[in-house]
Amino acid sequence: MTKLTIVYGGLSKEALMEAFEAGEIHLNTYAVDILEDPLFSFPEVKKNVECWICSLSEIGLTEGGTWPEIVLAAFQRGFTLVALEVAPYVRFSMTLPTFDSIERNDGAPIGAITIASPRLRANTEVPAGFYISDIEGTKWLRGYVADDLHVWRHSDLFLWKLPKA
């Protein structure tokens, strides 16, 4: 498990998009869909959030699990969901190992970190959230679609919020 503090907020949508371009961070179509959704917010004031990155095995899911199982296991260990608006700032703040391929048709790429956040919409046909990855030297903030039946691997990494003591 890795602990980190993320500073987020303070950028408008336009400034955020300029920061992606300046940082050579690529977005897939799903990520753009989330950022353009009227329910996605752009906090005006900067805030700090304490987070942990851990694999599903580290929260007790040695066989992997579905989203409801993952959330339950994380909550039982004191973690909570991260605001979806934190994800772009996680991407800005982290350097990840680079992998050679994004090819994994049934889940996130190896080494990717999924931001454990609530969905903007209940509809499972629209993007559920973000993950970050570095593929072939390219930094990504990617949106993804998954329903509650999708089984995540035991080695998949998630970023969770630590509740304030």
GIGI-V923602 format. One record per residue. N is the residue number from 1. RES is the residue in three letters. D_LAST is the distance of its C-alpha to the last C-alpha in Angstrom with 2 decimals. Layout:
n | res | d_last
N | RES | D_LAST
N | RES | D_LAST
//
This chain:
n | res | d_last
1 | MET | 18.92
2 | THR | 18.38
3 | LYS | 15.29
4 | LEU | 16.00
5 | THR | 15.04
6 | ILE | 17.21
7 | VAL | 18.54
8 | TYR | 20.13
9 | GLY | 22.35
10 | GLY | 25.12
11 | LEU | 28.01
12 | SER | 30.44
13 | LYS | 31.83
14 | GLU | 34.87
15 | ALA | 33.00
16 | LEU | 30.80
17 | MET | 34.01
18 | GLU | 35.61
19 | ALA | 32.71
20 | PHE | 33.19
21 | GLU | 36.86
22 | ALA | 36.46
23 | GLY | 34.06
24 | GLU | 36.49
25 | ILE | 33.91
26 | HIS | 35.71
27 | LEU | 34.77
28 | ASN | 36.32
29 | THR | 37.61
30 | TYR | 34.63
31 | ALA | 32.26
32 | VAL | 34.62
33 | ASP | 34.73
34 | ILE | 30.95
35 | LEU | 31.00
36 | GLU | 33.98
37 | ASP | 32.65
38 | PRO | 32.39
39 | LEU | 29.03
40 | PHE | 27.48
41 | SER | 25.97
42 | PHE | 26.08
43 | PRO | 23.33
44 | GLU | 25.11
45 | VAL | 22.24
46 | LYS | 20.50
47 | LYS | 16.75
48 | ASN | 14.43
49 | VAL | 12.56
50 | GLU | 11.08
51 | CYS | 13.18
52 | TRP | 14.79
53 | ILE | 18.50
54 | CYS | 19.85
55 | SER | 23.05
56 | LEU | 23.53
57 | SER | 24.80
58 | GLU | 21.53
59 | ILE | 19.80
60 | GLY | 22.76
61 | LEU | 25.24
62 | THR | 28.05
63 | GLU | 30.60
64 | GLY | 28.68
65 | GLY | 28.00
66 | THR | 28.26
67 | TRP | 25.62
68 | PRO | 24.75
69 | GLU | 24.54
70 | ILE | 22.38
71 | VAL | 19.81
72 | LEU | 19.80
73 | ALA | 19.42
74 | ALA | 16.52
75 | PHE | 14.66
76 | GLN | 15.51
77 | ARG | 13.79
78 | GLY | 10.44
79 | PHE | 11.70
80 | THR | 12.62
81 | LEU | 15.61
82 | VAL | 16.00
83 | ALA | 18.04
84 | LEU | 21.63
85 | GLU | 22.18
86 | VAL | 20.08
87 | ALA | 22.72
88 | PRO | 25.41
89 | TYR | 23.20
90 | VAL | 22.17
91 | ARG | 25.94
92 | PHE | 26.57
93 | SER | 24.14
94 | MET | 25.15
95 | THR | 28.38
96 | LEU | 29.10
97 | PRO | 31.94
98 | THR | 35.00
99 | PHE | 36.64
100 | ASP | 40.25
101 | SER | 39.99
102 | ILE | 38.05
103 | GLU | 40.27
104 | ARG | 38.26
105 | ASN | 39.40
106 | ASP | 36.94
107 | GLY | 33.55
108 | ALA | 31.72
109 | PRO | 33.49
110 | ILE | 32.76
111 | GLY | 29.95
112 | ALA | 28.64
113 | ILE | 24.94
114 | THR | 24.28
115 | ILE | 21.52
116 | ALA | 19.83
117 | SER | 20.11
118 | PRO | 21.58
119 | ARG | 25.35
120 | LEU | 26.98
121 | ARG | 29.67
122 | ALA | 30.30
123 | ASN | 33.59
124 | THR | 33.45
125 | GLU | 36.42
126 | VAL | 34.41
127 | PRO | 31.91
128 | ALA | 28.63
129 | GLY | 26.60
130 | PHE | 26.74
131 | TYR | 26.95
132 | ILE | 27.77
133 | SER | 30.53
134 | ASP | 33.18
135 | ILE | 36.57
136 | GLU | 39.71
137 | GLY | 38.29
138 | THR | 37.14
139 | LYS | 33.55
140 | TRP | 32.61
141 | LEU | 30.19
142 | ARG | 31.49
143 | GLY | 30.98
144 | TYR | 31.69
145 | VAL | 32.96
146 | ALA | 31.92
147 | ASP | 32.00
148 | ASP | 30.04
149 | LEU | 32.80
150 | HIS | 32.51
151 | VAL | 31.62
152 | TRP | 29.50
153 | ARG | 30.33
154 | HIS | 28.32
155 | SER | 28.36
156 | ASP | 27.09
157 | LEU | 24.05
158 | PHE | 21.22
159 | LEU | 18.44
160 | TRP | 15.15
161 | LYS | 12.02
162 | LEU | 8.63
163 | PRO | 6.29
164 | LYS | 3.78
165 | ALA | 0.00
//
